Amino acid sequence: MNYRMISKILGRVMGVEAALMLGPVLTAAIYGESAAAFLLTMLIAAALAVLLSLPRLKYSDLYAREGFVSVALSWLLMSLVGALPFVFSGEITSYVDAFFEIVSGFTTTGASIILNVEELSHAALLWRSLSHWIGGMGVLVFIMAVLPLSEERSMHIMRAEVPGPQVGKLVPRIRHSSAITYLIYIALTVMLIVLLCLGGMPFFDSINHAMATAGTGGFSVKALSIGYYDSAYIDIVTATFMLLFGVNFSIYFLLLMKKFRPALMDSELHLYLGFAIFGTVTIALNIMSEYDGFWHALRYSYFQVSSIMTTTGFATTDFNHWPAYSKAMLILLMFTGASAGSTGGGLKVSRIVILARAAAEELGKMLNPRRTVSVRMSGRSVDSTTIRCTLVFFAIYISITFLSTLAVSLDGFDLETNFSAVAACISNIGPGIGLVGPMGNYEMFSDFSKLLLSFDMLVGRLEIYPMLILFLPSTWRRN
């Protein structure tokens, strides 16, 4: 294990976090608020950046093991430090609560323990939204985009941080791939800010909601979320951009390169849009009697399907009171999630495609034992290693979900609340069903459950392996 190389990477992460604190500090200055909590945290992050960067490298090798450990420790350290401004300012008195809140931010989950978000300072609100935005694409991907790192090291880090069963490069050099991805990300975010402002949303609110939408996080500056604005225009624009951020970013790159055929023939994209359309239409039909006709129901259905499927977690209505079919469909979409290579969470549509086609091929082989199993996606054959890894990932994902539900049940809440809380956290959605519905929050859980749910959020965002590898004794051996 190359501990010194890991220390250097953690130092860079702390440097980036210190720089990110400038946003809330400037916001506090603009609105005449105290910036002391963020300035103190900035100094702590900067000091850690210096200390962690002090060890001299004996060798600069970084392999898969170091890549996974670097990513897992980076997200843990960012969260541990990122929680401090809430505690220093007194806006969240419990460190466990503050840690839960910022983990929810960085992992783009959007689960909150805050009873009335409108009581927070503008600086704190921006920090929550900024954590969504930087966490959506990944802080280490950002570091690779702006700071030099060898191709081999970058690939090991990218495999550990970028969601999906496979990691692809947009261009031959990973640093350039990271930069292109972030440029697309920034462009879409700016477009959304402009459109929300045109819809009458205040500028500060537009910035926060655009960053939360881009990161598919769901933190809002209003207790009623997007529903506060009661605007069909804002609902439709936000829902559409949630779907756009749930698309694999390589699709956008292909479109920019005018490679329309491979972009539009992507099977994951077809299934992703198919799930969204099917869920939207069937839920609209199911809830039509509760609203003023089909089109009114379609507006709310479209928004909630986009929000849940992309694991954003915004709300315009309390779907906790929807019929059983609609709630069941939303829970199903929680697990399905968005596309690989997007900012969304969940299992990812690509894994659903691989699992379904692998199952179909195995059934066919039972009828014809001589048949060769071949799983194809977007016209390309999926290798056996990817299929095996997908099956293992699915098994671990479901196991963690059920074990966490069992542990959280010690708090004594109903099964609907416990299961949907865990499902919403590991899928990085935020709101669930029952007491953690869109009009509820996670404040009532014990500290133990909050820490467990924080772990689930990190497991979901980093796709299991980086977090679990930390607990293996073999990970920490020098050779």
N, C-alpha and C positions, 0 to 999 in steps of 0.2 A: 504494500500500500504506500503510495507516494503522498505522505501526509503534508509535506511542504507545498506541493502543487495544489492540493485541496485548500490549504490555508491561503494561498495566493488568490484562488478563485473566490473564496469567501470574502477576502479583503476587497476585491473588486465589487462584489455584491453590496457590501456595506458602503462603499463609495457611491454607488448608484443610489442607494436608499437615502444617504445623506443629501445628495443632490435633489432627489425627489421632494424632500422636505421644503425646498424653496417655494414650491407651489402654494402650500398652506401658509407659509410665512408671508408671502406677498398678499395672499387673500386676506389674512388677518390685518395687514397694514391698510388695505383698501377699505375694509369694513370697520376699522377702528377697534379691532379686537386684540387681545393679548396673544402674542406669538411666543411667549416664554416656553411653553410646553414643547413646541416644535423646534425651537432653537436649542433647547437642552438635549432633545433627542437627536438632533442633527450633530451636535458635538459628540455625543456618545457613539453614534454610527461612524463619524469621521475618525474618532480615536480607535475604534475597532478596526477600521479599514487600514490604518497605519500599523497597528500591532500585528494584524494578521498578514500583512505584506512584508514584515521584517525578515522572516526566515529566508536564508539564501537557498536557492535550489541546487541540490546536488545533481539531479537529473530532471529533465522536464517531461518525462514520459507520463502519459495519461491514458489508461486503458478503460475498458468497459466498467470495471469495478469502481475505479475512481470517478468515472463519469456519473454513475448512479448515486454514489455517496455525495459527490459535490452538489448535485441537484437537490437531493433530499435535505442535506444540511443547510443549503442556501435558503430554501423555502422556510425551514424551521427558524433559522436565525433572523431572516427578514420579518417573520411574524412575531418573534419574541421582542425584537426591537421596535417594530411597527406598532405594537400595542401600547408602548410607553406614552405617547402624547395624550391618549385618552385618560390614562391614570394620572399623569402629571397635571393635566388641566382640571381634573376632578369631574369630567363629564361622564366617565364611567369609573366608579369607585373600586370595583373588584378587578384585579389583574386577570383572573380567569375569564371574566366576562369580556374584558378588553381583548384578550388573546383570541377568544372565540370570534369576536367581531372582525378583527383584522385578518384572521385566517379565512373567514368567510369572504372578506374582500379580496385578498390575493388569489384565492382559489376560484373566484368569480361565482361563489355560491349564492350570496345574497341573503342568507339566514341571519337574523338579527336578534339581539337581546334587548334592544332599545325600545322602550314603550312609546315614547313620543319623539320621533326623529327631528321634528321641527324645533325642538328645544336646543339642539346642537348648534355650535358656532359654525359660521361659514367655513372656517379653516378645517374643522373636523369633518364637515360634510364633503369638502373637496378631497380630503385625505382618503375617505372611504371610497369615493368614486375613482380617484387616481389609483388606488390599490386594485380596483377592478380592471382598469385600463392596462396597467403594466402587467398584471397577472394573466390577462386574457391571452396575450401572445407569448408571455414567458419572459422573465427578467434576464435569464441567461441567454435567450435568443437575442434580446436587446443588446446585451453586452457583446455578443458575437458580431452584431451588426455595426457597432461603433468602435470596438477595440480589437486589435489584432490578436488572433489565436490560431495555432496551426490547424490545418484541415483535419488531421487525425483526432486531435483533442476535441475540436468542434463537433465532429460526427458523434463521438461518444456522449457528449453533453446533449446534443440535439435528440438523439435516440431516447434519452432518459426524460426529456422535458416536453417534447412535441407529442401531442395526442394522436393515437391511431396505431393500427397494427403494423404499418410500414412507414418509414421516414424516407421521403424523396427530396432530391435537391432540384430547385428550379433552374439553376445554372451550375456549371461545374464546381465553382467555389462556394462553400457553405456560407462564408461571410457575406458574399454578394447575395446569396439566397435569402439570408436573414434580413439584409438591408431592403431588398425588393419587397419582402413580406411586410416589413414595417411601413414602407412607403404606401403600399396599398391600404394597410390598416389605418394610417394617418389620414389618407385621402377620404376614405369612407367615413371616418369620424367627423372630419371637417364638413363634409357634405351633409351629414345628419344634423350637426349644430345649426347650420344655415337653414335647413328645412324646418327645424323645430322653432327657430326664431321667427320664420315667416308665418308659422301657425299661431303666433301670439304667445309662445312660451318665453318667459323672461330669460335673458342671456345667461345668467348664472345657473338657472335651472337647466337650460339647454346644454350647457357644457357638462354638467353632472350627469344628466340622463343620456347624453351621447356617449360618454365614457363608459357608463354602466351598460349601455346597449352594445357597444363595440366589444367589450369584454364578456358579453352575455352574463353579466353579474346580477343586476336587478336592484342594487341599492338605489333608493329614491330619496329626494330631499323633502318629500311629502309623506305623511302617514298613510294617505290613501293611494300612494303610488301614482301611476299615470292616470288613474281614475279621477284624481283631484281636478284635472283640467277639463274633464267632461267634454272632450272635443273629438269628433269622429276623424278629423284630419290628423290630429296628433296620434290617435290610436292606430290609424292605417299606416302612417309614415313609420312609426316606431315598430309596428309588427312586421312591416316589410323589411326594415333594416335588421331586425332580429334574425329573420330568415336569411338575409344576405350574409350576416356574420357567421351563420351556422354552416355555410358552404365552404368546402375545401379551398383554401386560398390559392392553390395551384391552378384551379379553374380560372380565376381572375387573371393569373399570369398568362395562361394559354390564350385567353381572349385578348389580352393586350398585345400578344405576339401574333394576333390574327389567325391562330390555330383553332378555328371555330369547330371543326368536326370532332377532334379528340376531346374538346371541352364539353360540347353538347351531347356527346355519345357516352359520357361517363355514367356507368350503371349505378354508382352510389348516389350521384346527383338525381337520377331518375327516381330511385326509391325514396330518397329524402323528400323530394317534392311530392311524390305519391302519397307518402305517409301524412304529410302536412295537408294536402287537399282532402284526403279521405277523412282525417280527423276533424278538419274544419267543417266539412259539409254534414257529416253524420251527427256531430255534436250540435250544430245549428238546428238540425231537424229535431233533435232530442229536447232542446231547450226552448224551442220556438214558442211554446205555450206560455212561457214565463216572461217573454218580451213582446214588444209590439210588432209582431210579424216576423217572417223569415229573414228579411234583410237586416233588421235590427239585431236579431239573434246571431246572424252571420258575422256582424261587426265584432261582437264580444267573443264568439267562437274563434274567429281568425286570430284575434289578439292573444287569447289564452293558449291556443295550440302553438302559435309561434313562440310565445314566452316559455312554455313548458318544454317543448321539443328541443329548442335551442338552449335550454337550461338557464334562461335569463332570469325568470322569476318575477317580472313585473306583473301587476294586476290592474284591471279596470273594473272588476266586479268580484264579488265573493262567490267563487265557484264551489265553495264548501257546501252551498245549498242547491247545487245542480243535481239532476237525477243520477241514479247509480251508474247508468251507462256512461255518462259524460265524465264522471269522476274516475271510473275504471279506465276509460280511454286515456285520460290525462296521466294516470299512474303508469300505464303501458308506455306512453310517450316519454315519461321520465327516464325509463330504463333504455329506451331506444336511443335517445340523445340526438346530437347533430352529426355532421360529417367529420371524418378524420381530417386533420390538418386545418381545422377551424378553431374558433375560440370557445366552442360549445363543449359540454361535458357528456355524461352518459356512456353507454357501451360503445357508441358510434355505429352509424348505419353500415359502414363497411364491414364491421364485425358481424352484424346481423346478416348481411349478404353472404359472407363466407360461411357462417354457421348453417344457414338455410341450404346453401348449395352443397356443402359437404354432407349434410344429412340426406339430401336427395340422391347424391352420388352413392352413398353407402347403402341406401335402400335399393337402388338399382343394382348394386353389386351383389346383394343378397339373392336377387332373382337370376343374376348372371355372374357367377363367381369369377369367370375369366375376364370380366370387364375391368378395364383400367380406370381407377378413380382420377378424374381430372376436374378441378374446380377452376372456373374462369371468371374474371371480373374485368369489365371494360375492355374485353377482347384479349386480355392477357391471362396467362396461366398463373395461378397462385401456387407457390411452392409448398411442399409438405411441411416445412418448418413453420411457415406463417400460419398454416391451418392448425398445427399442433399448438402453437403459442396462443392462438385465438381461443381454442378449446380450454386450455389451461387458465387463461385470463378470465374466461366466462365462469369457470368453476370457482376460482378464488373470489371473484367479484360477488357471486351469489352467496358464497360461504361467509364472507365478511359481513354482508348485508344481514343475513339471518343471525349470526353470532352477535352483532352489534345491537340488533333489535332485542335479542334476549337480554343483553346487559342493560340496555336503556329501560327495559320493562321493570327493572328494580325500583324505578321512581314511582311506579304505581299508576301511570296513566293508561288510557285505553289502547288496545292493539292498533287501531286505525292511526292514532297519533304517533305511537312509537315506531311502527313500521314506516309510515310515510315520512317521519322525521329523518330516519336513517337513509331511506331511499332518496330523499331530497338532498341530503348532505353528501352522500357518496356519488350521486349523479350531478352534484354542483348546481342544484336548482334553487333552493331556498325555501319557498313556501311549500307545504305539503297539504295534508288533509287533516281534519279534526282540529285540535288545539293549536297546531302549527300551520293552519290555513292562511290564506292571503291577508286576513284581518287579524291574525294572531302573531305570536313570535316564540322564541325559544327561551325566554327569561325564566320560565318556571322550572326548567330542568336543574338537577343538582350539578355541582362542580364536576363530579366524576363523569356524568353524562355529557356535559359540555366539552370536556377534554376528549372524551371518546368520539363525539361527533366532529370535533376539530380534526382528530386523526383521520376520520372517515373522509372529511373534505379534502385533506391533503392526499390521501390514498386515491380518491376519485380524480383529482386534478392531475396528479403525477402518474396515474394509471398503474397503481399498485406496487410495481416492482421496486422503484427507488426507496419507498418507505419501508417495505418489508425486508429489503436487503440490509438495512441498518441493524436488524435484530439477529442476523446470522453471525455466529462467532468467526466463521471463515472469512468474512468480509474484512475483519480488522487485522488479519495476519499480514506481516510485512511481505511475505513471499507468496 
